[in-house]
Amino acid sequence: MLPSDPRQDLARRLRDVQLARARLTGLVLAELLGRLPVEAARACGLERVLLMLVRDGELVAAGAHDQARDDDVERFLTAARALRPRLAECPPEAEAVARGRPVLVDGDRLFRPLVVLARAETVVLAPLVHVDRTIALLYGDRRGGPALDTLDRDLVWTFATTLAPILHLATLSAIARTGDQRPPEPPPAAALSTRELGVLRSLVGGENRAAVAARLGVPAAAVDADARSIARKLAAVGPASAVARRVAR
C-alpha cells in the first residue's frame, strides 16, 4: 500500500470543508446548530466537536458530535447548558474571542467542569468570526489517532471561518421569523439557582461534598439537598444524565 501524499490529504480536507459549506447553506438555525459539529468532525478529521455560542459574555452550548459515543452527546449538552461558563472564567476561550484566532490548548487549561465531563486532553479551539465579532467557538479533539497539531488547528480555523457567515445569516433569519430582537437560544437548560450552579460546578469538577459544605459555610445536609435538586432538574431536561447520577450519588 502506497503512503498517502500529505498534499493530497490536505486538498481532500479543504474540499470537504467546501462540501460541508454547501450542505449547511440554507438550513434553519436549529438544524444548523445540530449539523455543524457533525460536518466539522467529518471535514477536519476529528472525533469530537462542540459548538458554543458567545452570548453576553457567556458560552452557551449549542451542538455537539461524538463519533464513538453519540449517545453521550445530549447528556453532555444538558450539563454544559446548565454550567453556562462565563468568558471571564475561561482564559483560552477569552483569548480566542478577543484575537479572533485559533489556539491549540491542553485540556486542563479549559473550564474544568466541562473538561472533567469530556475527559479532554488536547483541544483545538477556533472562533467563528463575523466581521470583527466572535459569534461562536468550535472545540475539537481526537481520543485516538495522530496527536493534534498546528495543521489541525488551522484546518478547524478554516472550517470556522467558512461557516461563520452561514451561522450569522441563519441567526438573522431566525430573528426575522420570531420578531424577537435577541438571537434565539438553544434548548433550555435546567433552571438552577445560583448556589445550585456553584455546587454543580464544584461536584463535577472533582470537589467532594464535605469540602463544598465547608467552603460555603453550610451543613453537609444542605449540599446533599442541593445535589438531589440538581439531579432532578438535569434529568428533567435531558435523557437519564450521567451527570445527574454523578451529582446525586
PEFEN-V188207 format. One record per backbone hydrogen bond with DSSP energy under -1.0 kcal/mol. NH is the residue of the N-H (numbers start at 1). CO is the residue of the C=O. Records with the same first field share a line. If there is no record, write none. Layout:
NH->CO / CO
This chain:
9->5
10->6
11->7
12->8
13->9
14->10
15->11
16->12
17->13
18->14
19->15
20->16
21->17
22->18
23->19
24->20
25->21
27->24
32->28
33->29
34->30
35->31
36->32
39->35
40->36
41->37
42->38
43->39
44->40
46->41
47->141
48->141
49->65
50->139
51->63
52->137
53->60
54->135
55->58
58->55
59->85
60->53
62->51
63->51
65->49
67->47
72->69
73->70
76->72
77->73
78->74
79->75
80->76
81->77
82->78
83->79
84->80
87->57
89->86
90->87
94->90
95->91
96->92
97->93
98->94
99->95
100->96
103->125
105->123
107->121
109->106
110->107
115->111
116->112
117->113
118->114
119->115
120->115
123->105
124->140
125->103
126->138
128->136
130->133
133->130
135->128
136->128
137->52
138->126
139->50
140->124
141->48
153->149
154->150
155->151
156->152
157->153
158->154
159->155
160->156
161->157
162->158
163->159
164->160
167->163
168->164
169->165
170->166
171->167
172->168
173->169
174->170
175->171
176->172
177->173
178->174
179->175
192->190
197->193
198->194
199->195
200->196
201->197
202->198
203->199
204->200
205->201
206->203
207->202
212->208
213->209
214->210
215->211
216->212
217->213
218->213
223->219
224->220
225->221
226->222
227->223
228->224
229->225
230->226
231->227
232->228
233->229
234->230
235->231
236->232
245->241
246->242
247->243
248->244
249->245
